[in-house]
């Protein structure tokens, strides 16, 4: 297995990791789905340490926000 790391807004984590979109509005839902589809990451396995956060640019929205480093695992 190999992986990539991304800075993702904390509010996207439930949708990304647990497929729970209830905390996202329609625009955020569409942004996340578009990002996943554009990068062919729909069936990926995602993890985060759940403890670290950083004020950084979210790779989904392009906006500065409270982000977590999220790891996407995939087969080589």
C-alpha positions as CSV (number, residue, x, y, z in Angstrom):
1,X,0.0,0.0,0.0
2,X,1.0,3.6,-0.6
3,X,-0.5,6.9,0.5
4,X,-1.0,10.6,-0.1
5,X,-1.5,13.2,2.5
6,X,-4.0,16.1,2.1
7,X,-5.0,19.1,4.2
8,X,-8.8,18.8,4.5
9,X,-11.2,21.1,6.4
10,X,-12.3,19.4,9.7
11,X,-16.0,19.7,8.8
12,X,-15.4,17.4,5.8
13,X,-14.0,14.5,7.9
14,X,-17.3,12.7,8.8
15,X,-18.3,12.7,5.1
16,X,-14.9,11.6,3.9
17,X,-14.2,8.9,6.4
18,X,-17.6,7.7,7.5
19,X,-19.8,8.7,4.4
20,X,-21.9,10.9,6.8
21,X,-22.8,14.1,4.9
22,X,-25.3,15.4,7.5
23,X,-23.0,18.2,8.6
24,X,-22.4,19.6,5.1
25,X,-24.6,22.0,3.2
26,X,-25.5,21.3,-0.5
27,X,-22.5,23.4,-1.8
28,X,-20.0,21.6,0.4
29,X,-21.5,18.2,-0.5
30,X,-21.1,19.0,-4.2
31,X,-17.5,20.3,-3.7
32,X,-16.5,17.1,-1.9
33,X,-18.1,14.9,-4.4
34,X,-16.5,16.8,-7.3
35,X,-13.0,16.7,-5.6
36,X,-13.3,12.9,-5.1
37,X,-14.5,12.2,-8.6
38,X,-11.9,14.6,-10.2
39,X,-9.1,12.7,-8.4
40,X,-10.7,9.2,-8.8
41,X,-10.7,8.8,-5.0
42,X,-14.2,7.6,-4.5
43,X,-13.3,4.1,-3.1
44,X,-10.2,5.1,-1.2
45,X,-9.5,4.3,2.4
46,X,-9.0,7.4,4.5
47,X,-7.5,8.0,8.0
48,X,-6.5,10.9,10.2
49,X,-4.9,10.9,13.6
50,X,-7.9,12.8,15.0
51,X,-5.7,15.0,17.1
52,X,-3.8,17.4,15.0
53,X,-5.3,20.4,13.3
54,X,-3.8,23.3,11.6
55,X,-5.0,26.6,10.1
56,X,-4.3,25.9,6.4
57,X,-5.7,25.9,2.9
58,X,-8.3,23.2,2.5
59,X,-7.6,21.2,-0.7
60,X,-11.3,20.7,-1.4
61,X,-12.4,24.4,-1.1
62,X,-9.2,26.3,-1.6
63,X,-10.1,28.4,1.5
64,X,-8.2,28.8,4.7
65,X,-9.8,26.8,7.5
66,X,-9.1,24.5,10.5
67,X,-7.7,21.5,8.6
68,X,-6.7,18.0,9.5
69,X,-4.0,16.0,7.7
70,X,-5.9,13.2,6.1
71,X,-4.1,10.1,4.6
72,X,-5.5,8.3,1.5
73,X,-4.3,4.7,1.1
74,X,-4.2,3.0,-2.2
75,X,-2.6,0.0,-3.9
76,X,0.6,0.6,-5.8
